């Protein structure tokens, strides 16, 4: 009788491929997120990005794999920026196309807009002298959009604080200008609950470190 | 949680039931044979796949069956999609990926061209480089004079390229000719380019062998492309030691409008700093500009630009070269320039450009004579471009220019010159990509001038070949025709076009942070105008040959960036009133420019310095029997600009000081000789010197922008 029950449940799981597919997605994403947190350098990050891209190619209705593929590409880009700016810029470009693919699925996702600004920031760093004025306007506008989509998204304030801090003082940046956003980020992280264990939940530690810098 | 775990276990069980997995493995290499690390291999539509490892190897298992697509992606390479059928056996592949053609590795025509752009990556200079070049004081021409192939000339300030005279260089804005690119000047006073470098998103300085798209320039074309729709609302305030300016820019969703005005007056400055010139009234100028741009569709853009300028001065100048006899010389000039253009994609994949430009320019000079010159021109032009395939691109177009040259010279009696011109030209050119490494551009241009009653057909050819990564060899050939200058055709317009043939060979190597370039050229002039006979004739000729070197390093020095230009020029010609073949006064054998920029982080200051060296230029000493046989002393200049960047009440502000010829080198650009000999039968001569030994310039530019205010607002609402 018990065996029959197991058989029936197994059968139904296999038959209703939808829920099986969902389990498979959860599992693959969970594994990839594990790979992401264990990543030790740009090569690991790029491999993780590959894993997310593979999931994205199979899951046309999910924005999360695109989001994480872009995020890991950007982290890899920021980490190699000093040694290989050309590749860092190629990674930024790839990340932006992944963000766009995500936005086709979830057009009003605040996390994707925030990540878009993070990608623009990497593009600006290629040549701050030439791109500074135009790109900083774009970054603030995109973060403004992310904020209006979800004012509780702590990454909006973290990214804006981080960008403002690194912006030259003559351009309206610096610790004093960054402080309000950083404080807002710390406060937002304290109460933030991701929608699921798979949803974005990064930046709290970095925001804490930033708070020390702007004191 | 427990329930989830249970499902996962079941799911796994479910998968195991079906598991009959096979292994797909292999290696990924580039088309040049290097292993690719981190390529993404995936069975499309499944989760199955892997990344290639440090040796380019990959391996993964799958239990998929039947027809599938294996996709391999890697950044910077073309995606490879490979159909395959899974029948339960293990598979192994050796895969090759092809590098994507992008701006950095694509083959482009480089012979004769120096490009400055903010949007393209493969360029040699950025717009900001032009603005910050010391000694140029944001003058486009001043910055171009630091590039190889040019000759410095303090007395005219214009672009002299590879043995060519000033009139042999043409300036174009958005494909349309600028009839008077410089402000009006005379009497060895340097002119400035009318246009600010900040107006343009890209500039191309062609020192020869340029495209069939353009004509009417024997030597060189300076091609300026104006910026697109502005995205910010800003107010600009400019305070200069010699004047000031105001600008206002407004932007909407699809359009932008900007209006600006500047005024400069050198008289307070001349009161402070001793001048070599005897000024009666210091140079004074006023300028207004208006620019409107609008996006007409996702691909279309309409631009309108108008500028008006009025300038003048008055100084005591020797009459007929006699230093003892001086008389005030008064100049005033007025100029209006309109430029309007429209560009869009039509009929699916043709790019259409239509544009028109209008110039009205009046110069008045008064001394013991009166000279009034009125020039007008109206141009209309169209071009159509289409990519027929990846390998073939076609471009053709036509233009018409109506122009009038009306000159009245009065000294006792009046001499009038009135030239009416209707110039018509058509061109076609095609880019042929024989391979990813080899590109050729073949073009032809036909011109007809009603003033001369003649036409010409000019072939152009450019080709480039990629030797290795960032390494290119290029060759260019072309025939170039130009209508002789109006001032040389006062007695007759029954003459032909002047002609120059260019042959250019270029080698360029570009790796991140470094550029090296060497260019050799030969230029053959014929049918130049000779004015020694009663009527002008096309019997002049000449040649120019030389080597240009360019080296830029923006990597070795932290926060520093420098480039070095060297040109060797050998040129002689027999034209105009030359009695024999000789080196012209606008040429110098050796030319060196070193431009260094350093960002001093602690001081928020940009230091920019330019050193220039030039061997002596020829001048004709009437006391010598050899025509143009004498040489001026060596020319040297060291210019310095310090720009301090700050913010005043959150408004981006630049304060700068610029000084020319800091060490005070004696800069002789030639000699002036009396028209009549003295008692000993000698012609008295005096050196032509700049108006002052040094020129020091102070300025403040403040931009009151929306962006900073908005950012401020976001922070304030906390």
Interface residues (C-beta under 8 A of the other chain):
Chain A: X9 X10 X13 X14 X19 X20 X23 X24 X26 X27 X28 X43 X46 X47 X50 X51 X53 X54 X55 X57 X58 X85 X86 X87 X90 X91 X94 X127 X129 X130 X131 X133 X134 X136 X137 X140 X144 X160 X164 X168 X169 X170 X171 X172 X177 X180 X181 X183 X184
Chain B: X4 X7 X8 X10 X11 X13 X14 X17 X18 X37 X38 X40 X42 X44 X45 X46 X47 X48 X49 X50 X51 X71 X73 X75 X76 X104 X118 X126 X127 X128 X231 X232 X512 X599 X604 X645 X646 X647 X650 X652 X653 X707 X708 X710 X711 X712 X714 X715 X718
